[in-house]
Each structure stands twice: as C-alpha cells, then as structure tokens.
Amino acid sequence: MRILVTGATGYIGGRLVPRLLDAGHEVRCLARNPQKLSLHPWRHRVEVVAGDVLDERSVKEALIGCDAAVYLVHSMASGADFARVDRRAASNFRNAAADAAVGRIVYLGALGDDRTAHSRHLSSRHEVGRALAAGPTPVTEVRAAVIIGSGSLSFEMLRSLTEVLPVMITPRWVRTRCQPVAVGDVLEILRGAIEDRSAESRILEVGGPDVLTYEQMMQIYAEEAGLRRRVVIPVPLLTPWLSSWWIGLVTPLPPKVARPLVESLRSEVVVGRSQDLVPLEPTPIRAAMRRALSRLPGGVITRWSDAASQPAAPIPTDPAWSGGTVFMDRQVMPTDTDASHLFWAFSRIGGRAGYYGLDWAWRIRGILDRMVGGTGLRRGRRHPTEVRVGEAVDFWRVEDVVPGRSLRLHAEMRIPGDAWIEWEIRDTEFGTDLIQTAWFRPRGLAGRIYWYLMLVPHRIVFPRMAHRITAAAEERGFTCR
C-alpha cells in the first residue's frame, strides 16, 4: 500500500513509519517543514512532501495516489484556541481524502467515555474523530490513554515527577483510574488498522492489561527505576492551572503543553469496548516501563530498523524534554597522530597506568567507593593494554570495544545513577580527533545533586584526561617513527 503519514515528526509518527516500511509499504510523509525529517534514520526510504493540514489544497495533492492516510496531528501546544484549529484541520483532511478517493483514514485519538464530561483536550480529540468520520471515507479511530514509551508526553510527565520528587503534594487526579498501553502495542494496532480493507468506520479502544491510578503508576515507575517508594499526598486545593505551572517548574515540560494534559487527567480513561482488529497479547505496564527505561548512554536509536523493533526507546527527533535526564561532558582533541596510537593510549587506562593525571584524586575516589560498599580500585585490570568486552577495569566494566576505533566503560562504583565514559577516534582532513564523552543518567533527586556536586572536579579531570591521552599517543607515534 501507499500510505500518507501526517505528524511523522512527532512521537507516534516517527515510530510508525519504520514499522510500515518493514511491512513492505510505501510511505509518503506530509510535513510543514520537511527539513525536520532529516534526522530520522529512515528519511531516505520515504517520499516527503511539504504541506499543512490547514491548507486543504496541499493536503489533497499529498493524498493523490494513496491507499490510506494516517492522521497524527494535534494543536495542543498552539494555545487556548487549539480546539478550533484542530476542528478546521480535521475538516480539511476529511474533504481532501474524499476528493483523492483515499481508501481509509486512521486516526489516533484519546480514550474516554463520550457520555462523560471531559476536559477541553479530550473533548477536542473526540471532536476530531467525529469530524473525520463525517465524510465518505471510512475512518478507524484508535483511542488510547497514557502511552508508555520514551518520548510520550504523559509518560515523560510521570517520569519527571517521580524522578525529581521523593515527596509529592499532588492534585486529587492522582487517584483517577486509567488504562495505560505500551507504545509497541499501539503501533501494531495502528498498522493493522491501516491494512484493514473493510468499508466501515469503527472506533477501537486500546489499553494494556492493567487498570491503575496515576499514583500507582508513579510507584511502579519508582520500583522499575530503582527509586525508593514515593510519598504522595493528594490535596483538593491544586487546580489544573496551578498544577500545570508546578509541572512546568519541576519538569522540563512546557506549561502550555502540560495544562490541557493535566485537565484531561481528571477524567477516568478505561477501555469500555475491546478491539479485535489486531490479535495481540497486551504488554503489562512493568514490561512496558522496563523497555522505556533505556540504560544505554544517550539511549538514542539511530538505525531505522532498530526504531521499528524498539519503539519504546528514544529516537533522535524526540523533543529535548523527553527520554529522561542525561548529563554529558564531551571533550574533542584534534591530533595528527595515527589512530592506532590513540587507541593504544586510551585502551591502557586504569590499573597501573592510572588515569592520565590526578591519580591521587582517583585513589581517593576508590577509597570512598569502598567505604560505601563498592569495589574501589582493587580489581585492577587483566592485561596492561588489551581490553575485552565484559572484563573489569578497576571500578569500570568494559561494555563495548571496537579494536582500533573506540572503547566504552560502564561504571560499577556506588553512585546514584548510571555512568559511562567512552573514547572514539574520528578521522578528519588534517589527521584524527579523539572524542571523549562521559555520560551520567541520574537516579532520582540524589543523582542530580551528585552530578552538580561533581561539576567542578569533572571540569578539571575530564579535559586533563583527554589532553594527556592525546599527548601520550603523539609521544608514542613520534617514538615509533
């Protein structure tokens, strides 16, 4: 099939496209700014057309020749008038699809009972579904509540609040029930809806096997992330307006995005009718959260095939506030020495060779680690220059090594988070660059405090280390001439 995907720059769209490509479909993406798709690893495999859902003519041109269309557009971040904008966009898309004789529209909406009073956000999501279905084109409206996956707005809000606040004074909506669903399940249902050849419109309500309150989800997240149980104190005084500003203060989410989302959290969103379009075993929330909690440094999927098989992981085009907090220190040292000498220099780090300066500080760090039950520096290393994946280097573990090119170590010291340090060699026009990157993914508030306390020592240690590694490589290269 040839499928038009709107919202391909967004959270679901960026993960749906590679899944459709894997299934053998041709994909055309409609984007207001096509350059925003350039970071996607699947960009070279799709057709991209410039257009705006508020411009009916550009939408009709994009839909010509398509068998199905996926509508993943919303205007929640556009301000108080987002419902009117969404209504106009949906009407334009419905009319353009009818003119282009598209076989089916698939729309991802919001879960909730039509008979119950909702927030403006939920009401608008349902209104968009009705507007799309008012035309002659069959429409499948997939309704979901909280989608569990890195980059999902609801999940990122839950992640940020739980990570940062060991004690929370919250609105009463934390006791509202919802039925979260894994992002992989949503994508599979969307794919099945797109491939459906029937001539009828339908509404599919999707959710995982667990019906939970938001407070229960926070506690489950804390357990899966290795945090202590959170103390949650609901109070009746926090209005959605106050809650959205509080969320904007303690999390990276913008208040104008958080406000309509918080309003919608007051409504119970539980599946009322089951979907049978795509038979699958729904993913339990704990498994979904484990998939979302990527433990790789940076954690970003950069291959389109991986993006299709690991949708719960971050992708390069996710918003800056998504994916959890990762602190980074990067040093780039240009040199004209050979890559083999650079690899020799950083692959001998630790053990008797030390850490290229300030070894007394590393010894103190090792002593402190042992005092809190860690391994310290007593393990040393197996060989003075050779490294293998899985072996110990002091209080590090070799996680990845590409002979002659790169080395990544994962910290096994006792710290409130996960830490890595990596060295890479990049060829340049004038020689080679040594790229040294240290990552730290904090665990809770203690992890963030730890990073900021270590900022000054890091600013001294890391540049010195990169400089001395490069100097050692250059000295070895000179000696070997």
N, C-alpha and C positions, 0 to 999 in steps of 0.2 A: 504494500500500500504506500501511497504518497501521503504524508501526514504533515499538516501545518501545526507548529507548536508556537503559541504565544507565551510570553513570560519565560523564555528559555534562559534569560539571565538571572532568574530567580531561583529560590531554594528547590522547589519540586522540579521545575523545568530543566534545570541544569543536571539533574539526576535521571530524569525520564528519557531525555534524548539518547544517551548512550545505550539504554535498555532497548529502545526502539531500534536503534542501529544493530544491536546484537541479534534482534529478532528478524533482521533482513529487510526492514522497511526503509524507504527513502524519507528523509526528514528535511522540511523547509522551515526555517525559523523567521518569525516576524519580530523585528526589534526597532525601537525608535532610534537607537544608536548602535549600529552593527559592530562598532569597534569594541563594545563591551563583551562581545562573544569571543574576542581574540585570545583570551586567557584559557578558554576551555580546551582541553586536550583533544576533543572530537571536532573542533572547528573545521578542519579540512575535509571532513566527511559529510558536511551538511551544506545545503543551499541557504543563504541568508539574504533576506530582502528587507529594505528599510520601509517602515510604515508605522502607523499609530492607530490603535483601536478607536480613537476619537475621530479618525478620518475614514469614513466608510469607503471611499474610492480606493484608498491604498490597501485596505483590508480585502476588498473584492479582488483586486489584482493579485494579491498574495495567495488567495484561496483558489484561483483558477487552476484546474487540473488536480486538485487534492481530493482524496477519497474520504478523509476525516480531518477534523480540526480539534485541537486541544486548547481550551480556554483557561489560562492560569494567570489572569490579570486581576489585580485589585488596586484600589487607590487609597488604602488606609493611611498612608503617610502623606497624603496631599492636603490634609487639614480637615476642618469641620464639615466641609462640603463634599466629603468623599462619596457619600451615598448617591448624590446627584450625578457625579462624574461616572461612577460605576454603572448607574442605570443607563446613561447615554451610551457608554462604551458597549454594553451588552446588546442594546438595541441595534447599534451599528453592525455588530458582529453577526447578529441573527439575520439581518437583512442581506448582508454581503454573502453569508453562507447560502441563503436561499437563491440568490442570483447566480452563484457559482455552482449550484447543484451539488453541494457537498453531501456525502452520504450520512455523516453523523458528527455531532459536536459532543465532546466530552469535557465536562466542567467539574473542577474540584471546588466544592463549597464547604459549608460548615454544618456540623451535626447539631441537632436541636429540634424540639417539637414545635411544629408550626402553630399549634394551638396555644402555646405559652408565650407570654410577653418576653421579648428578648432585648438585648442591647442594640444600639444602632448598628454595630458591627455584624451581629448575627442576622438581624433583620435585613440588612443590605445584602449579605451573602445569599439569603433565600430569595430576595427580590431579583437578584441577578439570574438565579436559576429559572425563575418563572419567566423573566424577560427573554431568555434564550429559548425556552420551550414554547413560547407563544408563536413561533414561526413554523413553517412546514418541515424544517429539518429535524430529524429525530435527535433528542438530547439525552445523554446519560449524565445525571448529576450525582457525583460521588461526594458524600458528606462524611467528613472526618472531624474529630475533636482535636485533642493535643497529639501532635505527631512527634514521635520520639526519634530524634536523629540530630546529629551535629548540624547547626545552622537553622533548625526550626525555631521560629520566633518564640513559641510557647515553651519549648524545651530550653532554649537559651535563657529565658527569664527564670525558669525554675532552677537551672544550673547556677546562674549567677547569685540568686538569693540564697541558695543552700550553701554554696561555697563560701560566701563572704560573711554570712550572719549565723553564728552559732546560737544566738538567741534572737527570735523574731517576734515583734509585735505586729500582728497582721490583721487585715480585714476579715470579716466573717466568711468571705467566699472561700477561704482555705478549707472549709468543711463541705463545700459543694462537691457533689459526685460528678465524675467524668469517666470516660472510657478511652484511655489513650491507645494509640495504634503505632506500630513500628513503621518507619518510613519505607522499608523494603516491601511490606505488605501493601501499603498504599500504591506504590509504583506498580506492583504486579496486578492489582485490581484495575488501575488506570490502563495498563497495557491490554488487559482482557476487554475492557470497555471499548477501547479504540478498535479492536479487531472484531467486535460484535457486528454482524451484518443484518441484524433484525431491523424492522421498520418502526419499532415502537420506542417511545420515550420512557425513561424509568429513573427512579431515584434509588441509589444504593447507599445505605447507611453502613459505615465500616468502623470497626473498633477491635481492639485486642481482647483477650480472654479475661482481663482484669477490670473490674469496676471499682474505682478508688476515689478518695478525696484528694485535693491538691496537697493537703498536709501529709497524707500517706505517701504520695509520690515524692515529696521532698525527703521524707525519712528513708524511702527505698533508695533514692539517689545518694543520700549521705552514706548509706551502707555500701553501695556498689563503688563509691568513690573513695572509700576508706576513711570517712569522716566520722566523728562522734555523733551520736543522736542529737538532733536539733531540738531546741526548746521553742515551741510555737505557742504564742499567747494571742488568740483572736480577741479583738475588741470591736465594739459596734461603731466607734467614732470615726474610723478611717473611711472616708468617701472614696469613690473611684478617682476623683480628681486628685485628692491628696495622695492616694496610693500610687497613681501614675508618676507624680513628681518624686515620691520616695523611691520608686523603682528607678527613675532616671538618675537619682543621686547615688544609689548604691550599686547600680549595674550599668553596663555600657549601653543599654537600650535607650534610644531617644524617647523623651516623654510623649511626643505627639504620636509615636507608634504604640507606646505602652498604654496610653489612655483608653482607646477603643478596645484594646485587648483585655484590659482589666475589667472594663464594663461587661464584657461578654463572659467573664469567669463567674459572674453571679448566677448564670443560668446553668441548670443541670443538663449535661450533654451525654446521654446514654443511648445506645442503639435500641431503636424501637422495632425495627424490621430487619431481618437478616438478609444478607446479599448472597446469592448463589451463582453469580456470573462467573467467578473465578474460584474454583475449589482450592482452598489452601488452609493449612493449619496455622491459626493466628499466633503471632510471636508473643510470649509472655513479656511483661514490662521489664523484668530484671534482665532478660536476654537482650531486649532492645536497648536498654541503657548500657549494658556492657559493650555492645557494638558501637554505641555513640561515644564512649569514653576511650578514644584512641590513645594509645600510650607511646606512639612514635613521636620523635622530636618534630615539632611543627605539625605532624599529623595530617598533612595535606595529600590527597590523592591527585596525582598528576598524569596518570595514563587513562585514556578514555575507557579501556577495558576494565580497569580497576574501579572506575567511577560507577560502572554498571553493576559490578558484583559486590561493591562495598558502599552502598548509598548512605549508610549512617555515619561515614567518616567525612571530615571537611573536604571541600574542593576549593580550587584557587579563587573562584569568583564569589564565594560566600562573603557576606558583609564583614567588616572589620570587627564587629562586636560578637561574632559567632565563633564557635569552635573552642571556647574556654580560654582562659588566660595562659599565655606562654610568654615568658620573658626571654630575651635573647641578647647576647653580646657577640658581635661579629668583628673580626679583625682580618684585613686583607693586606698581605705583604708582597709587593712585587719583587722579583729577583730574576737574574739572568742565569741562575744555576740550573743544572739538569734536574728533571723531575725525580730521577732515581735517588739523587742525594737528598731532596726534600722528604721523600718517603722514608728513607733511612733515618732522617733526623727525628721525625715525629713518631715513627714506629718503635723507637727505643725509649720512649718516655716512661717514667716510673721506675720502680726498683732502684738499683744502684745508680742509674743515670740521673735520677731525680727529675725535676720539673722545670729545668732551664731557668734557674734563678729563684731566689727567695725560698730555698729548700727548708730553711728553718720554719717558715710560716706553714709549709705543707706538713712538717713534722708535728707542729702544734695542732694543726687541723686533725691529724691522725690520732693524736693523744686524746683530743676532745671527743672524737668519734668513738674511741674505745671506752671512754668514761660513760657514754650513754648506751653502751651495749653493742657498738658497731665493730667492724673488723679492723679499722685503722689501717696502717701501712704495713702490717706484719706479714701479709701474704706475698709481697714482692711480685716477681714475675718469673715465668718458666724459663725464658730464654732472653738474653740481653737485647736482641734486635728483632727476633721473629715474633709475630703475633698470629694467633688463630682465633676464629670465632668461638666464643664460649669460655675462653680461659680468663683467669683473673690477672689484673694488673693493679696491685695494691688494693684500694677500695673501689676499683672500677671493674667492669666486666666488658670484654670485647664483644660488641654487638654486631659489628659489620666491618669487613675489611676487603678492599679491592687492591690486590698487590700492585704497587707502583703508583696508585692513584688516591686512595682515601682510607681513613680509619675512623671508626666511631666507637666511643666508650660510653657505657651506661653506668652511672654512679650507684654503688651499693652501700654508701655511707648512710648513717641515720640522719635524714633530713625530712622536713615536712613537705615532701613533693617528689617529683622525678627530675633527674638532671642528666644531661648528656654533654659530651664535648666531642667535636668532630673536626678533622683536618681533611681538606680536599686540595687537590692540585688542579689548577686550571691553566691550560696553555693560552698564551697571548702572543700578539705580534712581536713583542720585544723579549719574550722569554717565558716565564711561568709566574703564576700567582699562588701564594699559599693562602687559603681561605680557612680561617679558624673560627668555628661557631660553637658557642656554649648556649644550651637551652635549659630552661628551668620551668617546669609545669608545677605551680604551687598546689598544695593540698590544703584547702580552707584558708581561713584568715591567718593562721600561723605561718603558712607557706609564703604568703605575701609579705608579712612582717620580716621573715627570714631574708627574702630577696633584697628588700630595701636596707636592712642592716648590713648586708654584704656588698652593697653597691660600691663603697669606697675601696675595700680590698680587691674586688673584681676589677675596678678601673686601674688598679696598679698591677695586678697579677697577669691578667689576660694579654694586654698589649706587650708586656715584657716577655711573656712566654712565646708569643708569635714572632717577635723580633729575634729572640735568641735561637729559636728553631731555624729561622731563615739564615741567621749568621752561621750556625753550625753546618748547615747544608752547603753554604758558599765556601766555608773553610775546607770542607771535605772535597768539594769539587775542585778547588784550587790545588789541594794536595795530590789529587789523582791525575792532574794534567802531566 
